Amino acid sequence: MPVTVETELLMPLGSGFGASGAGALSCAYALNQAFGLGLTSNGVGVAAHVAEVVCGTGLGDVIAQNTGGLVIRVGPGAPGLGIVDRIPLSPLKVDCVVRGPLSTEAVLSDPGTMNEVNREGERALKELLKKPTLERFVALSWQFAQKSGLARDWMKDAVEAVEASGGMAGMVMLGDAIFALNGAEALAEFGKVISATVSLRGAGLE
């Protein structure tokens, strides 16, 4: 039978925060509970992952959201199939500035862009696994954004400003947005600062 689900998102849409994956995942958890479907966490994640792939809105957000923390995607695939690891963290505050959305679907459907993304992504992952630290993750994420051609012109100024103030920064994937650690004051000159804390546990019900 038809089911209508209303989802409330407390984040900018289309700006790299995984809103589509979070919406699909929260919807799947709610339907699993409401209809007693008996799916495990991975089963719920698979349903949300398939919805993302079919709609062209993402490829890797759901498994990371289901895991929580600073996730490393070691092998591709849906929850239960893909291979993930995590960089251990204490609760971590992240500051962001959003200039506007980017179309995930447009990027995923562009063969030239995807070739660059895949090549640079593999290189960055290989380097990260040699030394999987938070600092290395942020540095490699910014290198990836530049070398893959995804970074926007204004982002370089923002990252340099954050680094000059003693912080670290990179591009939010995929959005016209920058994230920073210990760089809220420097980011403020580039737009309204949004602050959040990295969840160290995966998605679930409350």
N, C-alpha and C positions, 0 to 999 in steps of 0.2 A: 504494500500500500504506500501511497505517497507520504513522505515525511518532510515537514518544513522545520529547519533549524535556524534560529537567530543567533548570530555570533557577535559579540562586542569585542572590538580590538582597541587596545590602549597604546597603539603605536602608529607611526606613519605608514601608509600603504605604498608598496612598490619602491621602497627605499632600502632594501637589503636586510631587513630585520626578520625575514622568514615568516612574514604575516600569513602568507597563503598556506605554508606548511603547518603553522601553529593553528590556523583555522581548521584545516582538514583533520589534524591530529586531535584537537579538542572535540570536534564534532564526532569523530570516530569513537573516542572514549565515552562521550555522552550517550551515543546510540547503543554502544555495547552494554552499558549499564541499564539504560531505559528498557531495552528489549531482551535483556538477559541472554545475549548472544554467546557468552562464554569464551570470548577471545582473550588470549593472553596479551601482555603488553606488546610483544612482538607482532602478534596477529593484528592488533589495533593499528600498530605502526605500518604494517604492510598495506592495509586498506587506505591509509592516508597517503602513503608513498605512491601507490598506484594512481590515486586521484591527482597527485601533483604531476606525475609523468604524463597522464592522459591529457591534462589541461595545459601542459607546457609551462607550468609555473615554477618548476624547480626540480632538482635531482637529488640533493643531499641533505636538505634541511631536516626532514622528518627523523631520520636515524639519529642525527645529532641532538635534536630536541627531545627525543625519547631517552637519550643517554644522560644528558646534562653535563655541565662543567665545560672545560676547554677540550673539545673533542678533536682527535686526529682521525681522519678517514683513511684508514690503511688500505681497505679494499672496497670497491663499489658494490652497491646493492641495497635492497630494502632491509629494514630491521629483521634480524634473524639470519640474514644472508650476507650482508655487508660486514666488513671487519672494521671495528673502531677501537681506539685506545684513548686515553685521556692524559693530559698534563696536570699533575696534582696542583691544586690551588687553594689558597684561603679565599674567603668571600672577597670578591673583586668589584670595585666600582668602575664603571666605564662611562665616559662622557662622549656625546655625539653632536654633530651639527649636520642637519639635513638641508640640502638645497632643493632637492626635487627627486622624483622617481626616475628609474631606468626600467625599461621593459625586459624582464627576464626572458620572455618568450622570443623577443627579437634577437637577443644575444644567442640563445640556444639554437635558433634556426638559421644562424649565419655561419656557413661552413668555414669561411676564412677566420672569423673571430674565434670559433671553437677550436680550430687547429692551434692557434696561438695560446688559447686558454689551456688546452690539454698539455701542450708541450711545456709551458712555463709552470703549470700546476704540478706535473710530474717532477720537474726539476726542484721546485720548492719543497715538495713533500720529501724527496730524497734527502735534501739538505736538513730539513727539520728533524727527521728521524735520527740523524747523526748526533744532534744535540737538542732534544725536545724540552726547551725551556720557554717560559712566557716571553722573555725578551727576544729570543730567536724567532718565535712565532710572529710577533708583531713586525719585526724587521723583514722577515721573508714575505709576509702578507703585503707589505708596501712595495717590495721589489716585484712581486707577482703582479700587482695592480699596474705598475708602470710598464713592465716588459710585455704584458699581455695586451697592452693598448686600451685597457679599461679605465685607467685613471683620467680624471678631468683636469684641466689646466689649473684651476684654483686650488686643487688639493695639495699640490706641491708646496705652495705658500703656507697652507694650514699645517702640514706636517712639519715643515721647517720651523714654524713658530712654536709648535708644541715641543719639538726637540730642543730648541733654544732655551725653553723654560725648564728643561730637565725632564720632560715627559717623553712618551712614545706614542706614535699614531700610525694609522693605516686607513685604507678605504673599506667602507662597509660594502659587502658583496651581496647582491648587486644593487647599488643605489648611488645616487649623486650625493654621497654622504661620507663623512670622516668620523672614525672613532678614535678616542685618545685615552691614555692612562696617565693620570697626574698632569692633565693639560687643560683643565676647564677654563682657566683664566685666559690662556692663549687662544683657545678655540672661540671665545666669546666675540672676538673681533670679526669672525667669519659668519656669524649667525646665532640664532637662539640655541643654547646648549640644552640638550636632553640628557638626563642622567639615569642610569639603571645599574643593577647589580647582577652579575653572572649567577645564574641558578646552578648550584652544585649537584642538584638531583634532577632526574628526568621528569618528563611530563607525567601527569596523573590526575586523579580526582580529588576534590576538596569537599 
